[in-house]
């Protein structure tokens, strides 16, 4: 019997255990639980205000759960500052790109590698890998990041996360606001990362492409996990097709 890659690992790399999250008096998540195993791509799907981005922000320390736990290899990380979470080996590609606009493309990429700045030879190799994957960034390496198009900035955010060489990469809405051509370019890179064994937690509104990439997925509605399973099973689920894949 063929085993999924994540079944080879006894403990999940990341566990979200029944978290509630509030923004003031408004509750955004209700008992959300999910797991990500090493070498696995897990996607969190849902419409606007479903809670999918809040789930990712909880992992990154940008919001603190009011109940439940978040564990990285069994260590509780809920409530840690974002810098401390990143220091544990988590990389982030935030929604809206969030590049450093005044800094050059090259400088932005080096910011991703800052936690491993002593590894000069390895960083130089990784930079060349990013420039090979994104020729447009190579052409614009000395250009201010704020002058790039939205699609180019998304490529830069991905490249910066790759330079982090994190054990887990958290990616928030990578296709948002991009033309179909740039969406294809971004996901081409994510498929390469997956093939290289990179562990990814992906939040995405574009369910069709997210389910193509993911091993497993969770569907959120109004802060609740309403469906979960293998990406293939969810893509074939009539309820998912009707709600998220444009099926009649």
C-alpha positions in Angstrom: 0.0 0.0 0.0 1.3 3.4 -0.9 1.9 5.6 2.1 1.5 9.4 2.1 4.7 11.2 2.8 3.4 12.6 6.1 2.6 9.1 7.4 6.4 8.4 7.6 6.6 10.9 10.5 5.2 10.0 13.9 4.5 13.5 15.1 3.3 16.5 13.1 5.7 19.4 12.6 2.9 21.8 13.3 -0.2 21.1 15.4 -3.1 23.6 15.9 -5.1 22.3 18.8 -8.7 23.6 19.2 -7.9 27.3 19.1 -10.3 30.2 19.6 -9.3 33.6 18.4 -11.0 36.9 19.3 -10.6 40.4 17.9 -11.9 42.3 20.8 -15.5 41.2 21.3 -15.7 39.5 17.9 -14.8 35.8 17.7 -12.9 34.8 14.5 -12.0 31.2 15.2 -14.0 28.5 17.0 -12.0 25.4 18.1 -9.9 25.2 14.9 -7.6 22.2 14.8 -5.2 21.2 12.0 -1.9 19.4 11.5 1.0 19.8 9.1 3.6 17.0 8.8 7.1 17.4 7.6 7.4 17.4 3.8 3.6 18.0 3.4 1.7 20.8 1.7 -1.5 21.7 3.6 -4.0 24.2 2.3 -6.6 26.2 4.3 -9.5 27.2 2.1 -12.5 29.4 2.6 -14.2 32.6 1.5 -13.9 36.0 2.9 -14.2 36.2 6.7 -13.9 32.4 7.0 -11.0 32.7 9.4 -8.3 31.2 7.1 -5.9 34.1 7.3 -6.4 34.4 11.1 -5.4 30.8 11.4 -2.1 31.5 9.7 -1.6 34.7 11.7 -2.0 32.6 14.9 0.9 30.4 13.8 3.1 33.4 13.1 2.4 35.1 16.5 0.5 38.0 14.9 -2.6 37.1 16.9 -2.8 35.1 20.1 -5.4 32.5 20.7 -7.7 33.0 23.6 -8.0 29.2 24.0 -6.2 26.1 22.7 -2.6 25.4 21.8 -0.2 25.7 18.8 2.7 23.3 18.8 5.9 23.2 16.7 7.4 19.7 17.0 5.6 19.4 20.3 6.7 22.7 21.7 3.9 25.3 22.5 4.4 28.5 20.6 1.1 30.3 21.0 1.8 33.7 22.5 5.4 34.0 21.2 6.4 37.2 19.4 6.5 36.9 15.6 10.4 37.3 15.7 10.6 34.4 18.1 8.4 32.2 15.9 10.5 33.0 12.8 13.7 32.2 14.9 12.3 28.7 15.4 12.5 28.1 11.6 9.2 29.3 10.3 9.2 31.5 7.1 6.3 33.7 6.1 5.0 35.0 2.8 2.4 37.5 4.0 -0.8 38.6 2.3 -0.2 41.7 0.2 3.5 40.9 -0.3 4.9 43.4 2.2 8.3 44.0 0.7 10.6 46.7 1.9 9.9 49.3 -0.8 13.0 51.5 -0.4 15.4 48.6 -0.4 16.6 46.9 -3.6 15.4 43.5 -4.7 18.8 42.1 -3.7 18.6 43.7 -0.2 15.1 42.4 0.3 16.2 38.9 -0.5 19.1 39.1 1.9 16.6 40.1 4.7 15.1 36.7 4.3 18.5 35.1 4.8 19.3 37.3 7.9 18.8 34.6 10.5 21.4 32.4 8.7 23.7 35.3 7.7 26.8 33.4 8.7 26.2 30.8 5.9 27.6 33.1 3.2 28.4 30.4 0.5 25.0 28.7 1.0 23.2 32.1 0.8 25.1 33.0 -2.5 23.9 29.6 -3.9 20.3 30.2 -2.8 20.3 33.7 -4.3 21.4 32.3 -7.7 18.6 29.7 -7.3 16.0 32.5 -6.8 17.3 34.5 -9.7 17.2 31.4 -11.9 13.6 30.7 -10.8 12.6 34.4 -11.2 14.5 35.9 -14.1 12.6 39.2 -13.7 14.1 39.6 -10.3 17.5 39.0 -11.7 17.0 41.8 -14.2 15.8 44.1 -11.5 18.1 43.0 -8.6 19.3 46.6 -8.1 15.9 48.2 -8.5 13.9 49.5 -5.5 11.3 46.8 -4.5 8.5 49.4 -4.3 8.8 50.1 -8.1 8.0 46.4 -9.0 4.6 45.3 -10.2 2.3 43.4 -7.9 3.3 40.1 -9.5 7.0 40.9 -9.3 6.6 41.8 -5.6 4.9 38.4 -4.9 7.9 36.7 -6.6 10.2 38.7 -4.4 8.2 37.7 -1.2 8.5 34.1 -2.3 12.2 34.4 -3.0 12.8 36.1 0.4 11.0 33.2 2.2 13.1 30.6 0.3 16.2 32.4 1.5 15.0 31.8 5.1 15.2 28.0 4.4 12.5 27.5 7.0 11.3 24.2 8.2 7.8 25.5 7.5 6.7 28.2 5.1 3.4 29.9 5.8 1.9 31.5 2.7 -1.1 33.8 2.8 -3.1 34.3 -0.4 -0.3 34.1 -2.9 -2.6 34.5 -5.9 -4.6 37.5 -4.6 -4.6 40.4 -7.1 -2.4 38.7 -9.6 -3.0 38.2 -13.3 -3.4 34.5 -14.4 0.1 34.6 -15.9 1.7 35.6 -12.6 -0.5 33.1 -10.6 0.9 30.4 -12.9 4.5 31.6 -12.3 4.0 31.7 -8.5 2.5 28.2 -8.4 5.2 26.8 -10.7 7.7 27.8 -8.0 5.5 26.3 -5.2 5.3 23.0 -7.1 9.1 23.0 -7.3 9.3 23.7 -3.5 6.9 20.8 -2.9 9.1 18.5 -5.1 12.1 19.5 -3.1 10.3 18.5 0.2 9.5 21.9 1.5 6.8 21.9 4.2 4.1 24.5 3.4 1.0 25.8 5.1 -1.0 27.6 2.4 -4.0 29.9 2.9 -5.7 30.5 -0.5 -9.0 31.7 -1.9 -8.3 30.1 -5.3 -9.3 26.6 -4.2 -8.8 25.0 -7.6 -5.1 25.6 -7.8 -4.5 25.2 -4.1 -6.1 21.7 -4.2 -3.8 20.8 -7.1 -0.7 21.7 -5.0 -1.8 20.4 -1.6 -1.6 16.9 -0.1 -4.4 17.7 2.3 -6.8 20.6 2.9 -9.1 22.1 5.5 -12.2 24.2 4.6 -13.2 27.0 7.0 -16.6 28.7 7.2 -17.3 31.5 9.8 -14.3 30.4 11.9 -15.2 26.7 12.0 -13.5 23.7 10.2 -16.3 22.3 8.2 -14.4 19.9 5.9 -11.0 18.2 5.9 -9.3 15.5 4.0 -7.0 14.7 1.2 -6.9 17.4 -1.5 -8.0 14.9 -4.1 -11.1 13.9 -2.1 -12.0 17.5 -1.4 -11.6 18.4 -5.1 -14.0 15.6 -5.9 -16.5 16.6 -3.2 -19.7 18.0 -4.7 -20.1 20.5 -1.8 -16.6 21.8 -2.4 -17.1 21.9 -6.2 -20.3 23.9 -5.8 -19.0 26.4 -3.2 -15.4 26.9 -4.3 -14.7 25.4 -7.7 -17.4 27.0 -9.7 -19.3 23.8 -10.5 -23.0 24.0 -11.1 
